[in-house]
Amino acid sequence: IIGGPVLYILLKIIKWGGEYFYIYVWAFLFTFSIFFLTIFPIWIQPLFNKYEALEDGELKDAIFKLADRLHFPLTKLYVVDGSKRSSHSNAYLYGFFKNKRIVLFDTLIKQMTVPELEAVLGHEIGHWANSHVMQMFVIQQLYFLAMFAGFGRAMNEPQLYLAFGFNPATKPTLIGLMLFMSTIWAPVDKMLTFLLTLNTRRNEFQADEFSVNLNYGPLLKMGLVKMSIENRSTLDPDPLYSLYHYSHPPLIQRLSAIDENMKKKA
């Protein structure tokens, strides 16, 4: 529903933008990214799950107290009915500037004690405190800019079309983009994806350390163990395989790092 119109606009911009079309493409994708990040949690996600305000009680008081302690501008707390699809549990933050919101899966609330949930949210707020969300957004925008700048260099090369049996005189934009992404850009994408995975894993360790520094070390370990069990995660996969394929470090590595951080803090 969304991908078709976006692709149509991209092709139009590429044809209209001239030699430096990739700057206009990036400007459009930047604007669309901001727009989508704004409407997705408010208008699209509620179409598939039920979101309700977290009821008053010990958990709500504890979370707002944690937010105040860390100067996290929390405005709303929601519970989502993730249990209607699976036992998978999670918690996440969203919102711009001084309008932050936290969403808890109902499965997470059932699986953990209030202190364990505080520890997990200490980890999530750690991503905010370390500017990981902004960092990933900037990386994404640079990725878009680099990809379309590369396409700008390749789209007029006759060999790109001749090698696959297309007439280079016509240079159809969509075909050129598909060929570029599946051949020239594909190995670059693999390398960049690997580097991005390494950075994401580093961010996860940093967020864990943030929670440990809030004195949640043992509680965070227990919370992570419970989440891994309920989510049926592979606890100790092959190191090389996980290094390339897993955006989050395996549980054993995270527990070891938490122990090291607690020793440093002691």
C-alpha positions as CSV (number, residue, x, y, z in Angstrom):
1,I,0.0,0.0,0.0
2,I,2.8,2.4,0.9
3,G,5.7,1.0,-1.1
4,G,4.0,1.5,-4.5
5,P,3.3,5.2,-4.2
6,V,6.8,5.8,-2.7
7,L,8.5,4.0,-5.5
8,Y,6.4,5.9,-8.1
9,I,7.5,9.2,-6.5
10,L,11.1,8.1,-6.4
11,L,11.1,7.3,-10.1
12,K,9.5,10.6,-11.0
13,I,12.2,12.5,-8.9
14,I,15.0,10.5,-10.6
15,K,13.7,11.4,-14.0
16,W,13.1,15.1,-13.1
17,G,16.1,15.8,-10.9
18,G,18.8,15.8,-13.5
19,E,22.5,15.0,-12.7
20,Y,22.0,15.6,-8.9
21,F,18.7,13.9,-8.6
22,Y,20.0,11.9,-5.6
23,I,19.9,15.0,-3.4
24,Y,16.2,15.5,-4.2
25,V,15.6,11.8,-3.6
26,W,17.3,12.0,-0.3
27,A,15.3,15.1,0.7
28,F,12.1,13.2,-0.1
29,L,13.1,10.1,1.8
30,F,14.2,12.2,4.8
31,T,10.8,13.9,4.8
32,F,8.9,10.7,4.3
33,S,10.9,9.0,7.2
34,I,9.9,11.8,9.6
35,F,6.3,11.6,8.5
36,F,6.2,7.8,8.7
37,L,7.9,7.7,12.1
38,T,5.2,10.2,13.3
39,I,2.1,8.4,12.0
40,F,3.2,4.7,12.3
41,P,2.8,4.3,16.1
42,I,-0.2,6.5,16.3
43,W,-2.3,5.6,13.3
44,I,-1.0,2.3,11.8
45,Q,0.1,0.1,14.7
46,P,-3.3,0.5,16.4
47,L,-4.9,-1.1,13.3
48,F,-3.3,-4.4,14.2
49,N,-3.1,-4.4,18.0
50,K,-5.0,-2.9,20.9
51,Y,-3.2,-0.2,22.8
52,E,-4.5,0.8,26.3
53,A,-3.2,3.2,28.9
54,L,-1.3,1.4,31.7
55,E,-3.6,1.3,34.7
56,D,-2.7,3.1,37.9
57,G,-0.7,1.0,40.3
58,E,2.8,0.0,41.5
59,L,4.2,-0.5,38.0
60,K,3.0,2.8,36.6
61,D,4.3,4.7,39.6
62,A,7.7,2.9,39.4
63,I,8.1,3.7,35.7
64,F,7.2,7.4,36.1
65,K,9.6,7.6,39.0
66,L,12.4,6.1,36.9
67,A,11.6,8.5,34.1
68,D,11.8,11.5,36.5
69,R,15.0,10.2,38.0
70,L,16.6,10.1,34.5
71,H,14.9,13.2,33.2
72,F,13.3,11.2,30.5
73,P,10.3,13.2,29.2
74,L,7.7,10.4,29.5
75,T,4.2,11.6,28.7
76,K,2.2,8.3,28.2
77,L,2.4,4.6,29.1
78,Y,0.7,2.0,27.0
79,V,0.1,-1.7,27.1
80,V,-0.2,-3.6,23.8
81,D,-2.0,-7.0,23.5
82,G,1.0,-8.8,22.0
83,S,-0.3,-12.1,23.6
84,K,-3.1,-12.4,21.0
85,R,-0.4,-13.5,18.5
86,S,2.4,-15.1,20.6
87,S,4.2,-15.2,23.9
88,H,6.9,-12.9,22.5
89,S,7.6,-10.1,24.9
90,N,9.1,-6.6,24.4
91,A,9.1,-3.0,25.4
92,Y,9.9,0.0,23.3
93,L,10.0,3.8,23.3
94,Y,8.9,6.3,20.7
95,G,8.1,10.0,20.2
96,F,10.0,13.1,19.4
97,F,11.6,15.7,21.6
98,K,9.6,16.2,24.9
99,N,6.8,13.9,24.0
100,K,8.1,10.4,24.7
101,R,6.0,7.3,25.2
102,I,6.6,3.8,26.4
103,V,4.8,0.7,25.2
104,L,4.9,-2.6,27.2
105,F,3.8,-5.9,25.8
106,D,1.2,-7.5,28.1
107,T,3.3,-10.7,28.0
108,L,6.2,-8.8,29.5
109,I,4.1,-7.5,32.4
110,K,3.0,-11.1,33.1
111,Q,6.5,-12.6,32.9
112,M,8.4,-10.1,35.1
113,T,8.3,-8.5,38.5
114,V,8.1,-4.7,38.7
115,P,11.8,-4.3,39.6
116,E,12.8,-6.5,36.6
117,L,10.6,-4.4,34.4
118,E,12.3,-1.3,35.7
119,A,15.7,-2.9,34.8
120,V,14.6,-3.6,31.3
121,L,13.2,-0.1,30.9
122,G,16.5,1.2,32.2
123,H,18.1,-0.5,29.2
124,E,15.6,1.0,26.8
125,I,16.0,4.5,28.3
126,G,19.8,3.9,27.9
127,H,19.3,3.9,24.1
128,W,17.7,7.3,24.5
129,A,20.4,8.6,26.8
130,N,23.1,7.5,24.4
131,S,21.3,9.0,21.4
132,H,21.2,5.6,19.7
133,V,17.9,6.3,18.0
134,M,19.2,9.5,16.5
135,Q,22.4,7.8,15.5
136,M,20.6,5.0,13.6
137,F,18.3,7.6,11.9
138,V,21.4,9.5,10.7
139,I,23.0,6.3,9.5
140,Q,19.9,5.4,7.6
141,Q,19.8,8.8,5.9
142,L,23.5,8.5,4.9
143,Y,22.8,5.0,3.5
144,F,20.0,6.4,1.3
145,L,22.2,9.2,0.1
146,A,25.1,7.0,-0.7
147,M,22.9,4.4,-2.5
148,F,21.2,6.8,-4.8
149,A,24.5,8.8,-5.4
150,G,26.0,5.4,-6.5
151,F,23.0,4.8,-8.8
152,G,23.5,8.2,-10.3
153,R,27.0,7.2,-11.4
154,A,25.8,3.9,-12.8
155,M,22.4,4.5,-14.3
156,N,23.9,5.9,-17.6
157,E,26.4,3.1,-18.1
158,P,25.3,1.1,-21.2
159,Q,27.0,-2.1,-19.9
160,L,24.6,-2.2,-16.9
161,Y,21.7,-2.8,-19.4
162,L,23.5,-4.7,-22.1
163,A,24.8,-7.4,-19.7
164,F,21.2,-8.3,-18.9
165,G,19.8,-8.0,-22.4
166,F,18.2,-4.6,-22.2
167,N,18.4,-1.8,-24.7
168,P,20.9,0.8,-23.3
169,A,19.4,3.5,-25.6
170,T,16.1,3.5,-23.6
171,K,17.7,3.2,-20.1
172,P,14.4,2.5,-18.3
173,T,14.8,3.9,-14.8
174,L,13.1,1.1,-12.9
175,I,15.1,-1.6,-14.6
176,G,18.3,0.3,-14.1
177,L,17.5,0.8,-10.4
178,M,16.7,-2.9,-10.0
179,L,19.9,-4.0,-11.8
180,F,22.0,-1.6,-9.8
181,M,20.6,-2.8,-6.4
182,S,20.9,-6.5,-7.3
183,T,24.4,-6.3,-8.8
184,I,26.6,-3.3,-8.1
185,W,25.1,-2.3,-4.8
186,A,24.5,-5.8,-3.4
187,P,28.0,-6.5,-2.1
188,V,28.3,-3.0,-0.8
189,D,25.0,-3.5,1.0
190,K,26.3,-6.7,2.6
191,M,29.3,-5.0,3.9
192,L,27.4,-2.0,5.2
193,T,24.8,-4.3,6.8
194,F,27.5,-6.2,8.7
195,L,29.0,-2.9,9.9
196,L,25.6,-1.7,11.0
197,T,25.0,-5.0,12.9
198,L,28.3,-4.5,14.7
199,N,27.2,-1.0,15.7
200,T,23.8,-2.2,16.8
201,R,25.4,-4.9,19.0
202,R,27.7,-2.2,20.5
203,N,24.6,-0.1,21.3
204,E,23.0,-3.0,23.0
205,F,26.0,-3.5,25.3
206,Q,26.0,0.2,26.0
207,A,22.3,0.2,27.0
208,D,22.9,-2.8,29.2
209,E,25.7,-0.9,30.9
210,F,23.5,2.1,31.4
211,S,21.0,-0.1,33.3
212,V,23.8,-1.6,35.3
213,N,25.0,1.8,36.3
214,L,21.4,2.4,37.7
215,N,22.1,-0.5,40.1
216,Y,19.8,-2.9,38.1
217,G,22.5,-5.4,37.1
218,P,21.1,-8.6,38.8
219,L,17.5,-7.6,37.9
220,L,18.5,-7.0,34.3
221,K,20.1,-10.4,34.1
222,M,17.0,-12.1,35.4
223,G,14.8,-10.0,33.1
224,L,16.9,-10.9,30.0
225,V,16.9,-14.6,30.9
226,K,13.1,-14.6,31.2
227,M,12.7,-12.7,27.9
228,S,15.0,-15.1,26.1
229,I,13.2,-18.2,27.4
230,E,9.7,-16.8,26.5
231,N,10.9,-15.6,23.1
232,R,12.6,-18.9,22.5
233,S,15.9,-17.2,21.6
234,T,19.1,-19.2,20.9
235,L,21.0,-18.7,24.1
236,D,24.6,-19.5,22.8
237,P,24.7,-19.6,19.0
238,D,27.9,-20.0,17.0
239,P,29.9,-16.8,17.5
240,L,30.7,-16.2,13.9
241,Y,27.2,-16.9,12.7
242,S,25.7,-14.6,15.4
243,L,28.3,-11.9,14.7
244,Y,27.0,-11.5,11.1
245,H,23.3,-12.4,11.5
246,Y,22.2,-11.2,15.0
247,S,21.5,-7.6,15.6
248,H,21.4,-8.3,19.4
249,P,24.3,-10.0,21.2
250,P,23.4,-13.6,22.3
251,L,22.2,-13.9,25.9
252,I,25.4,-15.5,27.2
253,Q,27.5,-12.6,25.9
254,R,25.2,-10.0,27.4
255,L,25.2,-11.7,30.8
256,S,29.0,-11.9,30.8
257,A,29.3,-8.2,29.9
258,I,26.8,-7.3,32.6
259,D,28.9,-9.2,35.2
260,E,32.0,-7.3,34.0
261,N,30.2,-4.0,34.3
262,M,29.1,-4.8,37.8
263,K,32.6,-5.7,38.8
264,K,33.9,-2.4,37.5
265,K,31.1,-0.6,39.3
266,A,31.8,-2.4,42.6
